[in-house]
């Protein structure tokens, strides 16, 4: 982005906050970092000396103390790793920051190699021996952590292999680093400028079709230039996954992710099947409506996220977006707004788009002794307001769950997305209730439907792509053309016959970083959206106690499974028709849009 354009955008958006990582450490040269890592290594070695080979035989009280020491060690270690990662996310192209992060990762692997015995020996204990430990109150407080960890017992390898994998983890992480730095350095030509990924993708949503088309095609041509690297990285990630699935005896590549999410394969299969069956009545139907509104027989792929005719395409100042989200949260429950406000008041949020910064958005839970951090790339669009609401939903969840301590505050991806999507829904419903103009209500409804389709249909299509890629990878390395064919097959089936594509769309799969960072993550978005749709329906008919039950669910963090957490709301994600009920809300919004045509 040129200096002139950047200054103009900043003036329109107002002052954008940057986060203050000194809440963790003063900087890369902070001597406390080396002191903390030295303590972690010393403590890990002391635990190994004292307890290796004895975890299954020590008294319950001593076992509880061992869990406490492991948690304290992990808290300090994760504090350093979070500082390294967050520093990296705003400076992907800075070699010193990259090197710092790599060094800390290698040190962490060394430290973890000394504590691996604890996890291995815990899984080697009999069920009866573990149950006996729970008679001790301190051990009982870690019951959910222990039970969840032991879910991996059937898939544990030999002690030597597990040790090797820990030692090799920094090398494996090099593929993710290569991908991140390649995408961060890539630039896309647009009318004499060299734009970053975040900047070019903003232009693909411009009101001017010529701008959208030029930007979308330029982005596709840019992805073609990095295709050799992204194809290699994706092949490597998929092969690594195939090896792990085979050695650990998981049924399918997705099964390990489901296990980590504490959700059964059958529940995820039901979600995927329900969404696939709903492609025609959701995406196909909505985009046919959009084509009609835009006066077209067909939509080009760059029209998918185009603003509707007569849409208010003004840039929304950051303060206005902040007030919108905080008001929506406060109307639901002032406690939520008070927590979310701290992200702005105490510099827990980083919002500007700038060179070398990671694209997209996330909320990092960090460690309970500090606080979460939120990264945005705020560009002033309506979707950016919803992204803010989404990430602050994560942030509120993480703050509330922090009282559980490090081990129990970690939430499975599926339930983590529940809080974020609920925050989006509160914000949308607030905006809709305030708008009386039928034309503007139509724009709001259409925008929400598009967001839901991006969260549900598009993410399940991504899941389909991943599933097909990982299945095909078993037969050998895939070519760029094979990736393209799988991608285009899934896209055309999910989005429907209204769309047309050209060759510049062939490799858009390669910018979806979740495929590289966290294989099989993407279905969690659809899980959370459909779950929230059902949860919000309960909220609309609920008594005054709903907010208390909702906040209690967030406070539970990862200490409870989804069935236990949803029971107070009368919901059960394993019920055969659960996902169809969630999808009905999206279908109902499309019904409202169709009714506005009459």
N, C-alpha and C positions, 0 to 999 in steps of 0.2 A: 504494500500500500504506500502510495506516495505521501510525502509529508503534508502536502496541501489537502489531499483527500482525508488523511487521518485527522488533521486538525478540524476539518469541517464536520466529520462524523462525531468527534468528541464534543464539539460545541453543541451539536444537536442532542446528544445523549446526556450531556452534563458530566459531572465528575464521576469517574468509575473507580471503585475501590480496588486496592491490591492487598493481598493478604500479608500478614506479619508473621513470618516463620520464626521470629525470635522467641515466640512462646515455646518453641521446641529448643532451638539453639541459636546463638548469636550470629552464626555464619559458618561457612565451610571450614574456617580456621579455628573455630571455637575449641579450645583445649578440652572442654568437658566431653566432647564426642569421643576422643581417644580414651579418656578416663572411664567413660561409661562402657565402651567396648572392651577395655581391659578388665573391668570388673565382671562383665558378662562372661568372658572367657575363663577368668579365675573361678567364678561361681559354678560354671558348667563343669569344669574339671573337678572341682570339689565334690559336686553331686555325683559325678561319674565314679570317683574314687570311693565315695561312701556307700553308694547304693547299687552300682551295676552288679547284676546277678542276684540282687536281694529284694527287688520290688515286690515280688509275690510272697515274701515271707516276713516282712517287717510288720510290727503291730499297727493296728488301725490308726492310732493317734499319731504315730510317726509317719504313716502314709499321708495323712492329712497335712502334716507339716511339709512333707516333700512336695505336695501339690501347691502349697502356698509359695514355696521357694521357686518352683517352676514358673508360677504365674508372675512373680516379681521379676525373675530373670527375663521372661518374655516381654514384660511391659517395658523394661529398659531397652532391650534389643529392638523392639518394634518402634520405639520412639526415635532411635537413630535411623532406622530404615525408612520410616515415614518422612523424616526430615530430608533424607537423601532423595527419595522419590518425588516429594513435592517440589523440591528445588529443581529437580530435573524436568518436571512437567511444564515449567515456565521457561526453560532454557535447554530445549532438546538439542540444539545445535552447538552448545557451548562445550568444547572438549574437556575443560576442567571439571565442569559439573558432571558430565558423563563419566569421567574417570573416577571422581569422588564416589558416585553412586556404585560403580562397579567394585571399587575397593571395599565399600561397606558390605556389599552383597557377598563378596568372597569371605570377609571376616565372619559374617553371619552364618555362612555355610560351615565354616570351621567350628564355630561355637555350637551350632546345632548338631554337629557330628558327635559332640561329647554328651549331649542330652538325649540322643536318639534311643538309647537303651530304655529310657522310661516308657516311651510309647510302645516299643516292641514288647517289653516285658509285661506291660499292662494288658496287652492283647493275648499274651500267652497264659494268663491266669484263667482258672475255671470260673464259670458263672457263680458257683457256690461260694468261692473265695471272695469274689467281688461283692456279692450280696452281703456277706458277713461284714465287710468293711463299712457298709452304710449304717451300721449301728452306731458308729462314731459321728457326732454332730458335725464336726469339721469336714469329714469325708462326705457326709450326706449333702453338704452345701455344694459339692462338686458333682453330685449324682448325674445331672443331665450331661455334663461335659464328658464324664467317664462313659456313660451309656452311648453317647453319640460317637465317641472315639472308637468304641468296640464294634460299631457297625462295620468297620473296615477289616475285622478279623479274618473273614474268608479270603480276603484279597491281599493279605500281607505276605511279602516275600521273605526269604531268608535274611537273617541279621546282616550278613555280609553284603547282599544285594541292596538292602535298604540303606546301608552305610554308604555304598558306592553312589547311589542316586542322590543322597544329600550332598556328598562331596562334588558331584558333577553338576549340581543345579546351577551354579553361576555360568557354566559353559552353555547349558541349555538356554539360559536367559539371554545369551548373546544374539540369538535369532530374533527375539522380540526387540532387542535394542537396535539391531540392524534395520528392522522394519520401521520402527518409530523414527529413527534418525533419517532414513531415506524419505519417508513421507513428510517429515518436518522441513527438510531441505528442498523438496520439490516446489517448483514455481510454475504457474499456469499463465500463459500469455492472454492478455485481454486489452485490446485497443491501445497498444503501446506500453502497457504496464506488465509487471511480473507479480502476480498475486499468489498469496498463500492459499492453502486448502480452505481455510475458514472464509477467506475473502471471496474466493471464486464461487463457493457454494452459496454464499449470500446472494450473489448475482443470479444464480439459477432460480431464485424465487422472486425475481424482479417483475414489476407490473408490465414492463415493456417486453414483448415477446422476442424481439430481435436481441435484446440483452440476454434473456434466458437462454435462447438458442446458442448464441456465441459462447456464453459462459459454459453451458453444459457440454458442448462439443469440445471446447478447449480443455475442460477438465478430463474428458475422455481421452483426448490425445495425450495429455500429460500422464495419465495413468498408463497409457501404452508405453511411454518412455521408461517407466519404472517397473514394467511388467516382468522383465527377466528376474529382478530381485524378488518381487512379491510372489511370483510363481514358485521360485525356489524355496522361499520361506514357508509358504503355505504347504508345499509338498513335504517339507521337513517336519513341520508341526503335525501334519496328518500322519506321517510315518511314525513319529515318536508316540503319538496317541495309539496307533495300531499296535505297536510293541507293548506299551503299557497295558492296553486292554487284554492282549493275549497272555502276557505273563501274569497279570493279576487275576485272570480268569473272570473278567466281567463279561456279561452276556453281549453287550453292545458298547460302542464308543461312548454313547450318551449316558450309559449306566453309572459311570463313576461320578459324573456331574450330578445326576439325580441323587446319588448316595450322599454327596456333599451338601446338596440342597435339602436333605432329609425328606425327600418325596419319592414315592414309589414310581417305578417305570410305568405302571399301568395308568397312574394319574396323569403323567405327562403325555402318554399315548392318547388318552381320552381328550386332553386339551388340543393336541395337534390335529386329531381327527375331526373334532368339532369345528375348528377354525377352517380346515381345508374344505369341509362340506359347506361351510358358510361363505366361501369365496364369492360365489355368484350373487348371493343376496346382500352381501356387504360391499366389497370393493367393486365388483362388476356393475352393480346397480348405482352406487354413488358416482363413479367416474363417468357413467353414461349421462347422469344428471349434470355433472360438471361440464361435459362436452356441450350439452344443450345450452347451458348458461353462457358458455364462451362462444356460442354460435358456430360450433365445429361439428363435422361428422366424425372426426377422429381426433384424438389427443396425441401430440408428440410426447415422448418421454419427459421432455423438459417442461411440460405443462402440468405434471402431476402435482407439484407444490406451488403452482402459480396462484397469485391472489385472484379472487373472483372479480368480475367487473363491478365497478362502483365500490370496491373495497377501500376503506380508509388506510392507505399505505404509508401514512406518516410514520416517522421514527418516534418511538416512545421513549422519552427521557428515562434514565435509570431510576431516578427518584419516584417517578410515577409508577413504574413497574414495581418497585419496592413497596410503595404504599398500597397498591392493588393487592399484592400477595399477603402482606401483613394484615390488611383489613379482612380479607377472606379467612385467614387463619384465626384472627381474633373473634370473628362472628361465630365460628365453630366453637372455639374455646380460647379465652385470653391466655391461658398457659402456653398454648402452641405459639401464639404470636410473640409472647415474651421471649421464648427460646429462640425463635427465628430472628427476632430483632438483634440478638446478640451477635449474629454473624456479621451484621453491618456495623454495629457499634464498636465491636471489639476486634475488627480486622481479621475475621475468619474467612473472608471471601475474596476471590480474585476474579475480576470481571472483564478487563480490557482485552481486545484482540491485539496481539503483537507478534512480531516475527519470532520464530523459535518456540512459541508456546504450543502446547498440545491442543489439537482441535477438540471440539465437542465440549462435554461437561461431565463432572462427577462430584460426588461427595466422599471424602476420605475419612473414615471413622477415627484414624490416628490411634491414640491410646486414651483410656478413661481418665488418666491423671492430667491430661491436657484438654483437648476438645477436638471436634471434627473441623475439617476445612472443606470449603466448596470452591470448585473451579468452574467458571463460566467463560464463554466467549460472547459477550453481550453486544448485539448489533442493532438493537432497537426494534426488532420485529415482534409481532404478536407471539410467534413461536418462542422467542427468547423469554417473554414473560412467563409462558407456561414451563419453559425449561427451568427458570428460576424457582417457580413453585414446586417443580418436581424435585430438584436437588435440595431445596430447603426441607422438603418432606423427609428425605433421607437424613438430613442434618438433625432435624428435631428427633427423629427416631434414634439416631446414634447418641444424642445427648441424654435422652430418657433412659436408654438401655445401659448407659455407662455405669450406673449404680450397681449393675450386676457384676462389675469387675471385668477384666480383660477376657477371660475364658468364656464367660457366659453372655457377654454383650454381643459377641459376633453372631450375626443373623444370617440364615440361609438366603441366597439371592432371591428366591421366590417370595419370601416374606418381606425382604428389604424393599422390593419394588412395590409392595402394597402401600407402604407409607408414602412413597413418592407420588404414586399415581393418585392416591386419595388427596394429597395436597393439590395436585393439578385439578382434580374434579371440584374441590371447594372453590378454587379460583375461577374456574369456568362458570360454575353456577352463580357465583357472585356477580360476575360481569353480565351474565344473561339476565339475572333478576333486575339489574339496574337499567337495562336497555328496553325502551318501549317502541322504538322505531322498527317496524316490521322488516325493512330492508337490512338494517344493521343486525337485527336478531338472526336473520338468515345467514349473514356473514359469520356471526359468532357460532351458530350451529354447524355451519359447513366447516369452519376451522376446527371445531372440536371433533367432528367426524373424521376429518383428515388426520388429526393427531391420533385418534383411536385406531384408524386403519394403519397408520405408520407403526403404532405400538403393537397391534395385534396381527393383522394380516401380513404386514411387511416383515415383522420379526419371525413369524412362523414360516414365511417363505425363506427367510435367511436360515432358519433351522432346517428346512427341507434341503437347501443348498448344502449346508454343512454335512447333513446325514448322507446325501448322495456322494459328496466329495470323499468323505472318510470311507465309505463303502467301496468306491472305485479305487481308492488309493491302495487297497489290499492287493490289487492286481499289478501294481507297479506305479512308477512316477507318472503324474498326469501332465499333459502338455497344456500350454496356454489355451489352445483350441478346445480341449476337453473341459477346462474350467468355464470357458465361454459358453459352451453348449449346455452345460448343467445350469449355469446362471440364467441364460435366456429362456430355457424351458420352464424353470420355476417362476421367473418374472412374468412371462406371458400367461401362465395358468393362474397365477394369483391376482394379477392386476386386471386381467380380462381383455376381451377382443377390441376394446375401444382404443387401445394404445398402439402407436407405431414406434419403431425403433430404427436406428441406423447403427453403423459399425462403431460409432464413438461410445455407445453404451455397453459394448461387449465385455468390458473389463471393470465395470463399476464395482464388482465384488471385492476388488483388491483394496478398496479404501475402508472396508468394514473392519475396524481394528479388533473387534471382539473375536473374530475368527482366529486371530493370532494371539491376542492377550489371554483370553479365557474361552477355549473351545466349548461350545454348547451352552454358552451363557444366555444367548438371545431369547430362548423361549421364556425366560424368567419375566421379561417385559410383558408378554402376552398373559402369562400366569397372573401377574400382579394386576393388569388392567381388567381382566375378566373377573378376578376376585373382588376388586374394588367396585366394579359395577354391581355385583350382588350385595356387597357391603353397603354401598351408598343407597341401594333400594331399601335395605333394612333401616338405615339412618333416617330416610324420609318418613318412615312410619313409626319411628321409635319414640320412646319417652325421653325424659330429660336425662336419664342415666347413660345414654349412649356414649357421650364424650368421655365419661369416666372409664367405661369399659374399653373404649378405643385406646385411650392413653395407657391403661393397664396392659393392653396387648403390646404396645410399643415398649413399655418398660421391661417387659419380659425378655426382650432381646432374643437370644437363641436358646433360652432355658426351657422352652416348650416347643412341641411339634405343632404342625399346622392344624391338626384335628383339635388339639386341646385349646389352641388360641382362638379358633373360629367357633368353638362350641357355644360360648356365651351369646353369640349373635345368631344362633340357630343355623349355621352354615356348615357344610361338609364338602370339601373339595373332592372327596372320593365318590360322592354320589353320582350316579350315571348321567343325570341331566344338569349337573352343576354348571358346566361350561356353557351349555346352550342358554341357560338363564342369563349368564353374563353377557353373552353375545346379543341377546334380545335387546339390551339397552342401546347398543350401537344401531341395530336394525330399527329400533323405535325412533331414534334421532333422524335416520334417513326417511322414515315414514313422515315425520314432521316436515322435512324439507320437501318431500314430494307433495305434501298437502299445500305448501305455500305456492305451488305451481298452479293450483286450481283457481 
